[in-house]
């Protein structure tokens, strides 16, 4: 069966997946972009998002590349899709990624407010799910055709799926920075009791990559 | 001037420096010993504490060995010295380490209850300080003769010195385990605002070693 996976999810040394005071100018929160320095520099990211040449190879790039392996669908929290809050005022906001988002598969967006599916160039269709995390996972699994489903975030959404023990595997990238405040991935969640264990660590100058799985 | 340093201080992936429910049987808290697996296996630890031959060499051992470099004094929270709470009933408890503790320098123990200094074999003298963390540091600095002062813990004591910005350098060893609950080194402390930064990371199968310093 397809797995629900979190990959290339960046956190700080003190466990924050986003900085405080998120806004349209600061979608990752104050200093939050520092968490992502490792991936922004990779050959994979520059090729996928920037259309640029070059970039780091090595373990950071390998983790970035493998984060797209065998994906049949994505799930995103609403804030990952955009800054719009409350009912959708119109169909104008179509995500952060322009006309051709880098997903190329169905993407299920968690929201409290219904909206028609939105088909983009390159095979990405955004589906808006109002029935909660289990419904989103069920629909993503149907759409994924046996491939894996990647949970993109944000922190609050990952925490919800963790609490429900629905995540099979995670790759966390711990950036060598302190954020001090923000959204914690660990506070108030007993990862051990939920059955998660770390199966490997790889460190580069820009991140420590942790491989984590749920024991059966 | 001598520095106040924290070295070989082990925490979990989720930031706990000790497990929950500490007791005489479980002085590190439930599952807390898992944090220390990296150091227990080193040649340095086995030679210092166990009088045993052998043990791991490599980065874990190097960090263990360097954790004793250039030390002129130690500071310990009371729970690091022993399980006795409240006024000292008698002079019977002399620490966890037997007749010849592995310090070989003056050790300042934070306590609310006065007690006469306790001279042990091998150069260790325990001094009991009732005037708080700044007094302990002042006395340790006088005793250290220009060498560094190592703050041994526990978590609550490290948090107090951090809040006061009195720690110059830390070496944290992040064990690849989740504790889920326990004493957090990060919750409610803004390391970034306090001026701490990570200057290096080294990973072995048993720990990720973080070098951290306070910016001036």
Interface residues (C-beta under 8 A of the other chain):
Chain A: X13 X14 X15 X31 X174 X176 X177 X178 X179 X180 X181 X184 X186 X187 X189 X190 X191 X192 X193 X194 X196 X197 X198 X200 X201 X202 X203 X205 X208 X210
Chain B: X13 X14 X15 X31 X174 X176 X177 X178 X179 X180 X181 X184 X186 X187 X189 X190 X191 X192 X193 X194 X196 X197 X198 X200 X201 X202 X203 X205 X208 X210
